Amino acid sequence: AALRSRAEVDATLQAAKLNPAELLPAVHCLSFDPQAGGGECCLLQLEPGLCAELEAGRSLVIRGEKDEHAVLCSRDKTYDMKIADTSNMLLFVPGCKTPEELKADLASCNIIHSQIAGFSNNYWELRRCRPKLKKLRKLLMEDPYEGPDSRKDQTSTFSKYTTEDLLSLIQASEEEILHQLEVIDACKIEGYWRILDFDYEMKLLNHVTQLIDSESWPLSKVPLCACLEELGSLEPREMIEHILLSYGRKYVDDGEVFFEMREDKICRATAQMLLQNAVKFNLSEFEEVWQQSVPEGMTTRLDQLQGLALVDRSSRPETILLLKVEDLPEDNQERFNSLFGIRKKWTEEDITPYIQDLCAEKQTVGALLTKYARSSMLNGVKVYNSRRPIS
């Protein structure tokens, strides 16, 4: 096509009844580049923080397997990706000058011929979302580590996962994945991330608490070296150190490494061990056995069991049963369906530990309950039940 002349531009302005004096003197004449891959471009709308990541030379990664909805991850955050359609066609014009740039450059009173390199009718919109971390535990639980003598470990056909594997399989940023590995007490064995089998973990913890008892060490000052010396013949030293890191806080005093044992976590694990073999447990009997089972000097309290066990105050006698938040669905609606399937009416106090992890960045438990549950009064107490019939 022949390039448009100034006379043609002026004639077009006249036909459109536009006054040239009210317009900038420069004119952009757009034409489609015959080589342009029209519609093959993808636009991504970024918030300033993500722009800064790219400008600093860091990468953004799209994660998800074929059957999963794609998410975009920076180093430490995860975003849902959704296509947003626009009613205006978006054109890509390389080297296009904006009105502001043209004002500054008044010499360009001429015609600027620009080629359109591509176009799009939509763009990807990003929304900050919770990292999808449930799968991390699920993958590692396929083959929990039962200790160095385990036959199962030598014959296991399950996949084992390195950090790289997890980064390609889990829809979360690297920092969120590494933090979650810490939360679930995973440890690296021969380069692979593993979760300890619960019975093996309890066996290790037992060795440590019995040693503390026999040496009469204060629970706030357990020496690493002595533990490794004494228990190294029973279990691998790195496992002894891992259990101390999981159930204690590490600190250095006078050049020596000590651990302050975490009472709440040890009491919680002991409760899980007692509850996992019973469907329901008489509450008062459980409380008695539980207190007798924890190390000397530790005090058991029901609030240590949030998100692990559920107390039924309405049954006679009162009972307690194991209900672990990590076994519940990750999707909001499915989580509520599952909870209302377990119990028809919940008090806010009882349900909070089981939905707290669903709260988005600035969301409260109250807002979640308003959206997914209906409230009513029962004997003067506010309770919540499902908004939809539970099959």
N, C-alpha and C positions, 0 to 999 in steps of 0.2 A: 504494500500500500504506500502511496506517496505521502510524504510528511506534510502536515497541515501548515499553511502559511499564515502570516499575521493578518492578511486581508480576510482570509477565511474565518479566522477566530473573531475578528471584529464583526463580520457579517452574522456569525452565529449569535454573538452578544446582542446585536440589534434585533434579530429574529426573536430572541428570548426576552426582549424588552428590558435588558439589564443596562444600567448606566456604568460604563467603564471607569468613570471617576471614583465610584464607590468600591472598586475592586483593586486588589494588588496588581501591579503592572505585569508581573511574571505569570505565565500560563503553563500548566502541566498538560501536555498532550499524552494520553495513555494509549498504549497498544499492547495486545497480547503477544508475548514472545512465542513464536511457533514451536520452539523447543521446550517451553515451560511444561513441567509436569503438573498441570492444573489439578487441584484437589488432592494431590498426594502429600501436601504439607500438613503437619499437625501443629496446632498452637497449644501452648500450655500456659495457663495463667499462674504466675508465681507471686507469693507474698514477698515483701522486701527481705525478710530473713532468708528465704530460699534463693533469692537473686544474689544476696551477699555470699551464700555458700558457693554458687557457681563462679561468681567473680573472683572468689579467693582460690579458684582452681580445684575445688572439691567436687565430687560427683554426686548426682542423684540417681538412685537405682529403682527400677520398676520390678516389683517382686510378686510372685504368685504362680501356682501351677495352672495347668490348662483349665481345671474345673473351678478355679478360684477367681473372685473379682480382683482385678489388679489394684495394687497399692503402690504409692511412690514413697521412697524412704530417703531421708537425708542421713547424716551421721547419727542423729539422736531423736528423730521424730518420724511419725508415720502418717501418711495422708491417703484418704480415699480418693479415687479418680473417677469423675463422672463427666460424661459428654454434655456440654451445654450448647443448644442450638441458638443461632442468632438469626434475626429476620433480615439483617443487612449482610450482603456478601462481603467478606473480608479479603482485601487484595494485598499481595506482597509486592511492594515496589522498591527494589534496591536503590539506594542513593536518593530516595525521595526527600525533597526539602519541605519542611513544615512552614506555615505562614510566618512563624516567629523568625525562622532562619532567613526567609526571603526578605523580611522587613530590614534586617540588618544588612542585607546585601542588595542595595537598591540598584546596583549596576545591572542586575539580572532582569532587565525589563523585557527580556526576549521570551522566546518560546522554549520550554524545556521538554524535550521528548523523552518519555520514560516508558520502559517496557515492564509489563506485569509478569512477574516470575512465577506466580502461583496464586491460588485463591482457596478460601475455605468458608463453609457455612456453619462451622461449629468450632469449639475449642474445648480443651480439657480443663475442668475446674477441679481444684484441690481442696479437700476439707480435712482438717486435722482429725485423726481418729485414734482410738485405742489400738495399740499394737495387738496383732492376733497371735497371742502367745500360748494358747491352750495346746496347740499342736506340738509345741516344743516338749512339754511333759509327756504327751502321748507317744511321741517318737522314742524318747529315752526310756519310757516304761515298757516298750516292746521287749526290752532285754536288760532288766535291772542287774546290777553287778552283785553277785552273791559271795564274793571273796576269792582269793587266789586259788583255793582248793576246789572251786566249783567245777564239776564235770561239765555242767551245762555250758559254761563259758567256752570250754574248748571245742564243743561240738555245735555251738549255736549257729543257726543259719541266718539270724537277723542281721540287718545292716547296723553298722556302727557309724557314728557321726562325728566328723571333725568340725571345727568352727566354720570352715568354708562350706561344708555340706549344709549346716544349719542356716547360714546366710542365704543359701539358694532355695531353701525349703520353707523358711518361716517368714511370714509377712510382717516384718518389724525391722527397725533400724538396728545397726550393729550394737549401739550402746544399750538399746532396750533389750536385745537378746542377751548380751553379756550380763546385764543387771539381773535378768530373770533367771539365768543359770545360777547366779549367786543365791537368789531368793529360794530356788528349789533345791539348794545344796548339791548341785551337780559337781562332779570332780573329773579332772582329766586323767585318764588311765591309758598309758601307751599312746597318747596323742588323740584319744577319742573321748568325747564327753559322755559320762555315764551317771546314772542315778543309782544310789545304793539300794539294794533290796531292803525293805523295811526291817525284816527279821535280822539281817546281817548288820544293819545300822544299830539296832537295839543291842545286839551282841557286843559291838564295839563300845557303845555308850556304857554298857554294863561293866565291861573291863575297866573303863576309866573311873566310873563312880565307885566301884569296889576298891580300886587302888587308892582313891582319895580317902575313902573310909578307913582302909587299913593303915595308911600313913598319917591319918588325922590331919590332913592339910585343910586349911580354911578354903571354902568354896570360892572365895574371891582371889585366891593365889595358888593356882595349880601350875607347877613348873613343867615346861615342855620337855626339857632334857631328861628329867627323872621318869616321866611317862614313857618316853621313847625307849629308855634303857630297860625299864621294868616290863613293858608290854611288847617290845620289839620281837621277842621270841614267839609270841602268840599270834601276832598279826603284822602285816607289812607296816613299816614305820610311817609311810605316807598316809596310810589309812587312819592310824592313830592321830596324826596331825590333822587330817581332814575332819575327824569327828570333834576334835577340840575346837577347830575353826567354826564348825557348824553349831556347836552347843556352848561356845564360850566367846568372850571378847578378848582379843589378843592385846597385850601391852608389854612394854619392856621396862624392867626396873633394875637399875645398877648393872646394865649390860646383859641381864638374863631375861629370857622370854617366859612370860606367865600368861595364864588364862583365868579370867573371872567367869565362872560357869553361869549360864543364863537360866535362872530358876524357872521362868515362865515356859521357856522352850522345852526344858527337860520334863516339867510337869505335864505339858501338853502331849509330848511323845509317849510318856508313860500311860496317859489316859487312852491314847489311840491304841496302844498295845492291849489294854484291858478290854476296850470296847469292840475291837475288830472281830472278836470271836463270839460276840453275843448279838442277837437281833435287838433286844431291848434289855435294859439293866435297871433294876430297882434303884432309884436315885440315892437314897440314904445308904444302901449297902455299897453302891459304887463309890460314894464319897469316902466311906470308911476304908475300903480296900485300896483306893487310889492314894490316900494319904500314907498308908502303910507301905506302899510300893515305891515312893519317891525317896531319894537319898536323905539321910538324916540332916535336919537343919533347913529343909525346904518346906514351903507351905503351899498346899494346893488350893486354888480358888476357881469357881466355875467360869469366871470371866477370862481365864486362860484358854478356854475351849471355844472361843468365838470362831465361827466358820468351820468348826471341826465336829462339834456334837450339838444335838438339839434336846432341850429339856421339855418334857411334856408335863406341865403343871396341872392339867385338867384331869389326867388319869389318876386313879386311886389304886395302889400307891403311885406317887409321882415316878416317872421313868426318864431315862436318858438313852439316846441312841446315836450311833456314829452317822454324821452327815457332813461330808467334806465338800467345801465350796469348789475345790478344783475338779470334782467329779460332775459338776453341773454344766449345762450347755453355756457356750460363750455368747450366743445371740440373745439380745434382751428379751424378746417375746418368748423364745423357747425356754429361757431361764425362769421366767414368771410362770409359764405353763407347768414346768417341772415342779416348781415350789408349791403351786396351788394343787398339784396332783398329790403331793406329800401331805399337805395340810390345807384344809379349805379356808380357814381364817387365821391370819397372822397379826400379832401386835408389831408395831414399828420396831420395837426393841429386838424381837426375835428374828425378824426378816432382814434387818440392816446388815449383819455380817455376811448374808448370802447375796446381797445385791450391791454392796459398797464398791466392789471392783468394776461394776458396770458404769459408774458415774463418769461422764465425760469431764473435760478439763475444769469447767466451773459449775458443773451440775451437782445438785444435792440429792440425797436419798429421797427427800420429800417430793422433789420434782419427778423423779422416776416413778414413785408410787402413784402420783396424780395421773401420770400418763398410762400406766399399765394395770392399775388396781382401782377398786371402788371401796370407799371407806364407809363404815357404819359403827354404831355403838353397841357393845355387848357387855352387860352388867357394869355400865359406867366406864368401860375401857374402849378406846378407839381401836377397831380391828380392820384389816384389809382383806378383801377377797377378789376373785378374778373378775375382770370386766367381761370376759367371754366364757361360754360354757366349756368346762374341761371334760374331754371325752374320757 
